[in-house]
């Protein structure tokens, strides 16, 4: 029997998204955002509280990047989530991140993280913090590719466990999507 747990913002898995923007002085800034995902075809939606430096930056520049946090950079990815860019303006560098300017939008691509979505702001709500971005490009390190496709086993993305406050690395393949269901007869 299922037990009622009440109203909670709980989903599994919750991606750990590292959102990067440029500060007014041209330095890179990043934050950790767990509340986001694909919004529509070629769009991403993320909830970012308006008081975050990243929100201020993306409203000003109309651009941002989103990288998947990975197991080998968990500490740096957590750091940019627990430290405010309003209080520590060089938190990007302190996390050990470096950046290359996106070829597609006015935002930094984090060199250390294996994949990145380069996005332009489509809309935002400064009351709720809901940001929708058009994905202009996806780039990935060759080291995380197999047959020119992102390989989760090589990328080692982490997810956020909102119940226990843990980062969890994605695991093994269970079945082939759009195939396993065919084993059920009609």
JOBELBEL-V9031 format. One record per residue. N is the residue number from 1. SS is DSSP state (alpha for helix, beta for strand, coil for the rest). D_CENTER is the distance of its C-alpha to the mean C-alpha in Angstrom with 2 decimals. Layout:
<<N,SS,D_CENTER> <N,SS,D_CENTER>>
This chain:
<<1,coil,35.00> <2,coil,31.70> <3,coil,31.46> <4,coil,30.19> <5,coil,27.52> <6,coil,27.30> <7,coil,24.56> <8,coil,21.21> <9,coil,17.53> <10,coil,17.23> <11,coil,15.58> <12,coil,15.14> <13,coil,12.79> <14,beta,9.96> <15,beta,6.61> <16,coil,5.32> <17,beta,1.85> <18,beta,4.20> <19,beta,5.76> <20,beta,9.09> <21,beta,12.43> <22,beta,16.07> <23,coil,18.43> <24,coil,21.88> <25,coil,23.42> <26,coil,21.14> <27,coil,19.35> <28,beta,15.62> <29,beta,13.63> <30,beta,10.19> <31,beta,8.98> <32,beta,7.17> <33,beta,6.32> <34,coil,7.24> <35,coil,8.86> <36,beta,7.31> <37,beta,7.89> <38,beta,10.36> <39,beta,12.90> <40,beta,15.70> <41,coil,16.75> <42,coil,14.71> <43,beta,12.80> <44,beta,9.53> <45,beta,10.10> <46,beta,8.51> <47,beta,10.98> <48,coil,11.46> <49,coil,14.98> <50,coil,17.21> <51,coil,18.49> <52,coil,15.38> <53,alpha,16.05> <54,alpha,12.75> <55,alpha,14.03> <56,alpha,17.39> <57,alpha,16.25> <58,alpha,14.46> <59,alpha,17.51> <60,alpha,19.76> <61,alpha,18.29> <62,coil,17.05> <63,beta,14.15> <64,beta,10.63> <65,beta,8.23> <66,beta,4.56> <67,beta,4.74> <68,beta,4.74> <69,coil,6.73> <70,beta,10.22> <71,alpha,13.56> <72,alpha,15.33> <73,alpha,13.13> <74,alpha,12.71> <75,alpha,15.03> <76,alpha,13.48> <77,alpha,9.97> <78,alpha,12.05> <79,alpha,14.24> <80,alpha,12.00> <81,alpha,11.43> <82,alpha,15.17> <83,coil,16.64> <84,coil,16.97> <85,coil,16.96> <86,coil,20.01> <87,coil,21.86> <88,coil,20.67> <89,coil,20.22> <90,coil,19.83> <91,alpha,17.16> <92,alpha,15.09> <93,alpha,18.25> <94,alpha,19.18> <95,coil,16.05> <96,coil,17.44> <97,coil,14.96> <98,coil,16.56> <99,beta,15.55> <100,beta,17.05> <101,beta,17.32> <102,coil,15.82> <103,coil,18.77> <104,coil,17.59> <105,coil,16.30> <106,coil,17.12> <107,coil,14.01> <108,beta,13.38> <109,beta,11.92> <110,beta,11.38> <111,coil,14.26> <112,coil,13.73> <113,coil,10.51> <114,coil,11.62> <115,beta,9.64> <116,beta,8.21> <117,beta,8.39> <118,beta,10.91> <119,beta,11.52> <120,beta,14.53> <121,beta,14.86> <122,beta,16.92> <123,beta,17.45> <124,beta,16.75> <125,coil,18.80> <126,coil,19.72> <127,coil,21.27> <128,coil,18.48> <129,coil,15.41> <130,beta,14.22> <131,beta,12.65> <132,beta,12.91> <133,beta,12.23> <134,beta,14.11> <135,beta,12.52> <136,beta,15.15> <137,beta,14.32> <138,beta,12.31> <139,beta,13.39> <140,beta,13.64> <141,coil,15.95> <142,alpha,19.16> <143,alpha,19.06> <144,alpha,16.36> <145,beta,18.34> <146,beta,21.26> <147,coil,23.40> <148,coil,20.89> <149,beta,18.26> <150,beta,15.09> <151,coil,16.54> <152,alpha,14.51> <153,alpha,17.42> <154,alpha,17.01> <155,alpha,13.24> <156,coil,13.49> <157,beta,9.99> <158,beta,10.21> <159,beta,10.03> <160,beta,11.20> <161,beta,14.85> <162,coil,15.65> <163,coil,19.34> <164,coil,19.90> <165,coil,17.08> <166,beta,16.25> <167,beta,13.51> <168,beta,14.64> <169,beta,14.43> <170,coil,14.68> <171,coil,18.36> <172,coil,21.04> <173,coil,21.67> <174,coil,23.76> <175,coil,25.05> <176,coil,24.73> <177,coil,23.11> <178,coil,25.66> <179,coil,28.39> <180,alpha,28.80> <181,alpha,29.72> <182,alpha,32.59> <183,alpha,34.32> <184,coil,35.20> <185,coil,38.40> <186,coil,39.00>>
